[in-house]
Amino acid sequence: MFNAPRPGSIRFGTSLNGGLGSFTDNPLATSVYSNDDGLDPWSTAPTPPPPQISNAFGNVIADAQAPSIYNEALAAAEPGISGDISLSSLQRILGTTSIPAATAQKIVNLVSTRPRLSKLEFFVALALVAFAQQDQDVSIEHLASEAQRTNTLPTPILDLSQLPPPTQSHLNGRSPSDPSADVNAPPIPAYSESDPWNISAPTNIRTGVTAGVSAGPLTGGSTFTGGLPPDWWKKQEKVDVTVLPEKQGFILNRYYVFLLQSERGPPVQRRYSEFLFLWDCLVRRYPFRIIPNLPPKRIGPDEIFIEQRRRGLSRFMNFIVNHPVIASDGLLSVFLSEPSFDGWKKHALATVGISYEEESVSHRIDRTEEMSIPRDLEEKMNLVKSRVGMLIEQWSRICLIAERLIKRRESSAADLSRISLTLNTIVEENGKCWHIASDGDCDLHVGVKHGLIASSRRVGNQSELLFSRAHATLLTSLEEFKSHRDLYIAVRDLFVRHARLSTDKVDVLKKRVEFNGRKLEDIKAAKKEGWEQEADKVMGAIERDQIDIASLMARRVFIRYSMWHELRVVLHNRENTLLTQAIQNFAKQEADFAQLVVQNWSGLYEEVESMPFE
């Protein structure tokens, strides 16, 4: 579906001279976000054009105006979903039109052969419904002719008040009455988090946001001693990321805008470039913390790409707002609450500036914290490092297989919906029994017809159950699996940063101190003219080097403690506790789905058990 992957490039091209140097880590350089075909959706080439049928429909209705009933029907088909709709949802809409079953089947066959319908295909189906209700020719050619002649799509008669609700559409492991249930699910135009750290955000976003844009709680002393509180996984801060439907900007500079809703303030709008600025600042300031990648940029993105990006941004935001240290960062709070982030950034840069100062500069590890670092930390790090590549590969494979399973369920749901339509056509066209010449009907034919009606209804129910389960898996389990994959990718990148940024000049400075110490002794022994000034100059150099050595040694301790904290608190808890939560949720959802399936087919068996044989 997507393009071939582009070659990756070396990350974290950083020079270090005793501290954080020129940081050039580029999140756009590589990508492991893969689609259901195992290819890279983030390649620079545009996505291949959609199937020819969609292009044909675009030519059919051209710029014809659609009456308001079209959008009302689209919204009613699957409440809360603004993307493509399922075939079973179209069937529910067709059930309110009073058109013959054979005509409904013909319309479905004309508009789509896929499990899902685009908005364009859905509108074409409604236009054909209007023709059927007006006893006109139900064909694509007739629709194209009328749309070109009137520049308006015909108005179908729909009784949306009688639209039956979807069958058990809440197959996401939550009760419909659960306030945490996601009633406004994000759009899913293609097949293609709960995170830890019970840390509350600062209530005043201005607090601590000065020249360094540092969060108040991170200033002075340590803020990450110890582990996580009990039941931390139940108390996660959540950030909802959605895409505004219309592009912003001017003709030659059009871009998508994302809407962020969090607990830290009213909804705010952010461009991708602003996410990139936030990511860059966080990685510079917290180079020894686990920070997920951003989905990269691409020229000419389409809706499929933008939806993939939205989900990647959502996983990124939900990780960092629940990180035990980064969650309290002042810049993050501004990002989630400032109405105009670009305006705020320009003002900050023009006045006090925005600091990229490394976290270790303003934090020191006390003796107790230093003693908590295990002696075998390097061994533990090497063990994790040796496993992380394999874990990335395996979790990427799980995501790939899960996406394929979702597609298969959607395809099965579409086929069941077509079977239901076909059964309705058989019942309708078969009419009364041919065996009886009079106006009556034989009991055998009537009994079989009732069985076919029940079968059609139950098969339709199964179609909706399958589609609802596939949709729930897409929004819950698949995103949890991808979050797990993203975690290990972030850990891999943490080790890369550690290898590049943890080096320093302590050994060089120590040798220089020894050399200057011998030089000072020689000066004092020789006592040549002006030796006092020369001795003071050398002594000053020695003192400055000793201060730098102390600072760099403290940085070494901080780096070791930070790495231990990320492995012990962040990685260990997240890769175990949240995986337990994800698997339990998946098992509960599948059990609920299986129970509904059994109820549906058991109900059918009870209804057809009395069907006559003779």
N, C-alpha and C positions, 0 to 999 in steps of 0.2 A: 504493500500500500504506500509506504513511504519510499524515500530515495535511498540510494546506497550510502553507507556510512562514509564520512570523510576521515582522512587520517588525523590522528591525534598529534599533539605537540607537547613538548616538555613543559611542565608546569613549574611555577614558583621559581622563575628566573630572578633570584634575589642575590644581591651582593651584601655582605655583612662585614662591617668593620667595628667589631666590639659591640654592636647593637643592631637594631633594625635598620637596614639600609634601604636601597632603592627596591621597593616591593613591586614586582611586575606580574603577579599572579593573575592570569586571565581566565575567567570562568567560561569564556566563549571558545576556548581553544579545544577542549575535548568534551565528549558527552557519552554517557552510558544509558541515557534514556532510550529504551528500545520499544518498538511497537510489537504488535502481535506477529509480525513476520520476522522478527529478530533483526530488523534493519534500523537505521538511525533516523528518527523523525526530525532531528535537529540539523540535518545536512543543509548546505547553503543553496542547493538547487531547489526550485519550486516543486511542490507536490504535483504528481501527474494529474492531468485533468480528470474530472469525475466521469462516470460511465456516460456513454452517448445518449442514453435515455433521458438523463437530466438536462443535457444540452438541448435535446430535441424539445423537451417541455418548455425550456426557456424561450425557444423560438416560437412555440405554439401560442403561449399567452402573452409573449413580448412584454409590453408595458401596460397591459390592460389593468384597469382598476378593479380591486377586489372589494365587494361589499363587506360591511362590518361583521356579518354573520360568519365569514370565513375565519377571521381571527378569534371570534368567540368560540367557534367549534374547535379550533386548534388548541385554545386554552383549556377547553372542557375535556378534550380527549385524554390528556394526561396532566392533571393539575400539578403545577410546580416544576414542570419540565419545559424548557423553551427550545429544546433542540428537536431532533427527529422523533417521530412517534412510531409505535409498534403497529403491526398489521392488525393485531387484536383490538387495539384502540380505534382504528379506522372501522373495523367491523361493528363496534359498539355505536359509533356515529351513524353508520349506515342503517343500523337497527331502528333509528328514530325517523327514517325518511319515508317509510311505507312503500318503498319500491320493491318489485319482485325479487326473490332470492337469486334467480338466474341473472338478472340485471346487476345486482350487487356483486355477484361473482365475476361477471364480465368486467365491471369497473375495476375491481381489485387486480385482475389479470392485466388490464391495460396499463395501469399506473405504476406497478412495481413487481419485480421478481425477487426483491431482497427482503430480509426480515424486518427492515425499518423503512419508513418513508420520509423523504425530505419534506420541508414545508411546501416546496413547489409541487411535488407529486401529490401532496394532500389537497392542495388547492385545485389541481386538475381533477382529482376525484370528486370534489364537491361540485365543480362545474358540470361534470358528466352526470351527477345526480340530478342537478337542475334540469338538464336536457331530458333525462328519463321521466321526471315528474311532469314535464311539459309535452311528453310524447314526441320528442324530437329525436333525431339520429344520435345515438350514443357512440360517438367515435372521436378520435383525436383530430381527424381532418375537419369535421364539422366544428369542433371547438376552435381550431386555429382560424377558420374562416370567420366565425362569429366574433372572436376576440379582435381580429383585425378590422372588422366592419364597424363594431360598436365601441371598441376600446374599453369595454367593461365586461367583467365575467358575469354570467347569469347567477341569479339568486336562488339557492336551493331552499326548500321548506324543511327546517329541522326543528324538532321538538326537544331542545336540549334539556328542558326540565324533566323529561322522562328518561334521560340518559342513565343507564344502569351504572353503578359505581364499579371500579376495577375490582376484580376478585382478589382479596387479600394482598393489596399492594404494599403492605407494611412488612414484607418478609426481610427485615433488616435486623432481626434480633431484638427489636424494641417493641413495646406495646404501643398501640396508636395513641394512648393517653399519656405516654411518657413525655414529659416536657422537653427532654433532651433529644427527642426524635427530630430528625432533619426533615421538616415539612417542605422546605424550599430547596430541594436538591439542585445541584449545579447542572447545567445543560450537558448533554452527551451527544454531540453531533457525529460521533464516530465510535467505532470499537477501538478502540486503540489498544485527623490523626490524633490520635490520642498520644500525647507525649508526656514525659515526666516532669519532675522538678516543681514542687509546690512552692513557687516563689511569687509573691504578689508584686505587681508593678507599682512604682511610685505614684502617689495620688496627685502630686503636683508635677506636671511635666517640665516646668521651668526649673525645678530644683536640681542643682548640679549641672545644668546645661550652660556652661560658660565657655571660656576660651578653649578648653579641652573637650567640650561636649562630653564630660564624664558624668556618670550617674553618681549621685550623692552617696549611696550605700557602698560604692566601690572605692571611695576615697579614704585612704588610710586604714591600715589593719587588714585582716583577712575576713572575708565574708563567706567562705565556703568550707569551713571546718565541719567534719562529720559527714554523715550520709544523708539519707532522705527520710522524711517523717513517715509514719505508718499510713498505709492506703494512699500514698502519693499519686498513684495512677488514676485514682477516682476524682482528683481535684485539679484537673488540667485546665489551663487557660486556653481558650479557643479563638482562632482568627478565621473568619469566613472570607474567602477571596472569590469574587465574581467578576465577570467581564461586562462592562457597559456595552449595550448592543450597537451603538453607533461609534464610528471612528471620530477622533478629535483632530484638531489642527487644520492647517491650510492644504491646498490642493497638492502641493509637492512635498508636504511634510505631514502625512496622515499617520496616525498611530492609535493603538488601542489603549484604553484606560481601564485599570482594575480598581474595583471597589473593595475596601477593607473594612470589615466590621469586627471590632474587638471590645473587650471589657474596659478599655482604657479611654473611651470617648466615643463621640458620634462617628458615623461612617466617614471615611476619607478616600479620596481618589488618588491613585498613584500610577505613574508611567513605569514601564519596565526599566528605563534608564535610572529612575529613582531607586528601584530595588537594587540595581547594580551598584549604585553609589553606597547604599546601606551595606551591602555585602562587602564591598571593598574596604570600607571603614572598619567593619567588625573584624575582618581577617587581619588587617594591619594592627588593630589594637589587641586582638586576642589570637595571636598566631599559634598558641599552644592549647587551643580549645577545639572541640569537635564542632565544626560548622559545615552544614550541608552545602552542596553546590547549587548554583542557580541554573535553571534551564536557559540555554543561550539564545542569542538573537539570530534572526534570519531575514534576508531580504525577501519581500513579497510573501509574508505569512498568510496562510489561509485559515479557515475556521477550525480545521482539525488541529493544525499546529498551535493555534491560540488556546484551544481547550487543553491540549497537552501542557502548554506553558502554564496555564492557570492552575492545573493540578500540581505541577512542580513547585510553583510559587507558594501554594497553600501548604504543601509539606514542609517547605523551607521555613515559612513564617511560624507554623505550629511547632516546629522544633526549637527555634531560637527563643520564642516567648516563654518556653518552659525549661530552658536551660538554667541551671541553678546560679550561674554567674551572669551570663549575657542578658538574661531576662530583666536585670535591673539597670541596664545601660541607658543613659539619658538620651542618646541619639535614637535608640529603638523606640523609646516612649514618645519622642517627638514625631517619629515616622508614623506611629499609629494614631496620633491625635491631632497633629498640626494640620489645619485645613489646607494650607498651601505650603507644601514642603519645599518646592522650588523657591518660593519667595523667602521662606525662613532661611534656606541655605545661602541665598545671595546676601541676605542681611548679615548672617553670621560670618561669611567670608569677608565681607566689607568692613566689619567692625572688629569683633574679638577673634575671629578665625575659628577653624575646626581642627582640632588636634588629632593626629594619627599616632600619638604616643603609645608605645607598647605598654601593656598592662603591668609588666614587671617594674617599670620605672617608679610607679607610685605605690607599689605594694611590697611589703616585706613579710617573710615567713618567720614566725616566732619559733622559739626553741622546741616547744611542744609539737607544733606542726611538722617541724623538720624531723623530729624523732619518729614521727608516724610513717615516714617514707621507708618502705621495705628495702633491705640491703640488696635483694635480688630484683630490683625494679628493672634493670636492663634485661634480665632473663625473661621476665614477664612481658616486657615490651617486644622482645624478639619473638616470643611465642605467639603473641597476638599478630605481629607483623607477618609471621610465616603462614598464618591461617587466613588472613583477611582477603587475599586474592581468590582463594577457593570459595570463601563465603560469598563474595560478590558474584562470582560465576554461578553458584548454585541458586542464590536468591533471584538473580536475573532470569534463570531458567524457570523458577517457580512462577515469576510474574508472567513470563511468556506463555507457559502452559495454562495459567489461570485465565489469561485473555482469550486463549483459544477455546477454553471451556465455556466462557461467557458467550462467544460467538456461536458455538454449537447450540447452546440453549436458546439463544435468540432465533437461530434458524429453525430449530425444532418447534418453537412457539409459532413461528410464521407458518410452517407446514400444517400444524394442528389447526390454525385459524382457517387455512384454505380448505382443510377437510371439513370443518364445521360449515363453511359456506357451501361446499359441495353437497353435503347432506341436506341442507336447507333447500337447495335447488331440486334435489331428488324428490323430497317431500312435496314441494310445490308443483313440480311438473308432473309427478305421477298421479296427482289428483285422486279421483275415486277408482275403485277397482274395475278393471275392464271386464271382469268375469260376470259382473251383474249388469244386465241390460237396462234395468229401471234406474230411477233416480237414487236408489238406496246404495248401500255399500256393505260389503261382506265383513264379518267380524274379524276374519284373519287379516285382511288388508288394514283395517282400522287399528288392530293391535300392533302390527308391525310398524305402521306409520307413527304411532305414539312412541314406540321404542326408538325410531330414528330421530324424532324430535328431541327426546331425552338425550340421546347420544350426541346430537349436534350441540346441545346446550352444555353438556359435560365436557366435550372436547374443547369447546370454546373456553370454558372455565380453566381447563388444563393449560391452554395456550396462555391465558393471562397469568396463571400461577408461574409458569416457566419464565415468561418475560419479566415479571416482577422480581423473581429470584435472581435472574441474570443482572437486572438493573441494580438490585441491592448489593450483589457481589461486586459489581463494578465500583460502587461508591464506598463500600466498607472494606471488605476483606482484601481486594486488590490494592487499594490505597495503603492499607496496613502492611501488606507484603512489600510494596514499593518503598514505604518508609523504612522498613528493615534493610532493604537493599541500599537505600541512600545512606543509612547509618554507617555501613561498612565502607562505602565509598568515601564518606567524610573521615573515617578513621584512617583509611589509606592515605588521604591527603594530609591528615595531621602528621603522620610519620614522615611524609615528604618535607613538610615545613620544618619539622623538628630537626631533620638531618641537615637542612640548609641554614636554619636560623639559630641553632643552639651553639654553633661554634663562636669562639671569642678570641681575644688577644691576650689572655692572662699569661700564658707562657712567654710571649714576646715581652710583655711588660715586666715580668719577673726578671728576665735576663737583663733588661735595660736598667732595672733598679740595682741589680748586682754590679753591672758595669759602672753606673754612676756612683755607687757606693765606693768602689775601688778608686774611681777618679777623684772623689771627695777626699779620701785618705791621702792620695798623692798630693793634692793641692795643699792640704793642711801640713803635710810633711815638708814640702818644698818652701812654702811661705814666701813665694815671689811677690813682687810689687803688685798690689791690687788683688791679692789672693782672697781677701775677705769677700769682696763683691763676687768673685768667681765661685767661691764656696757657697755663698747664699743662692746664687743662680742654680747651681747643681742640686743643692738641698731642696729648692722649690720644685725642681723637676722630679726629684725622688718622691716628694710628698704628693704631688699630683698623680704620679703613677700609682702610688700606694692607695690613693682614694679610688682611682679607676679600678684597681685590682679588687678592692673590697666591694665596689659596686658590681663588678662582673661576677665575683664569687657569690654575692647575694642573688644575682640573676640566675646563676646556675642552680642554686637551691630552689628558687621560685619555679624554674622550668621543670625540675624533677618533681616538685610537689604538684604542679599543674598537670603534668602528664599522669601522675599517679591518681589524681582526683578525676581526670577524664576517664581513665580506664576503670577505676574502682566505682565511682559514683554514676557517671553518665553511661559508659558503654556497658558495664556489667549489669546494671539495673535495667537498662532499656532493652538489651538483647535477650534478656530472660523474662522479666516481668511483663513487658509489653507483648512479647511473643506468646506468653501464656494467655494473656487477655485476648489477643487476636485469634488464637486457635479455639479458645472457649467460645468466643462470639461466633466464629465460623461454624463450629459444631452445633451450637444452639440454633442458628439460622437454618442449617441443613435439616436438623431434627424437626423444626417447626414446618419447614417446607414439605418434608416427607409426610408429616401428619396430615397436612392439608391435601396432599396428593391422594393419600389413602382414603380420606373422607370423601373426596370428589369421586373416585372410582367406586368406592363402596356404595355411595349414593346412586351411581349409575346402575350398579348391579341390582340394587333393590328395586329400581324403577323398571328394569328390563327383565327381571326374574319372571314376571307374569306374561311375557310376550308369548303369543300363541304359536304352536307348531303346525296346527292343522285346523 
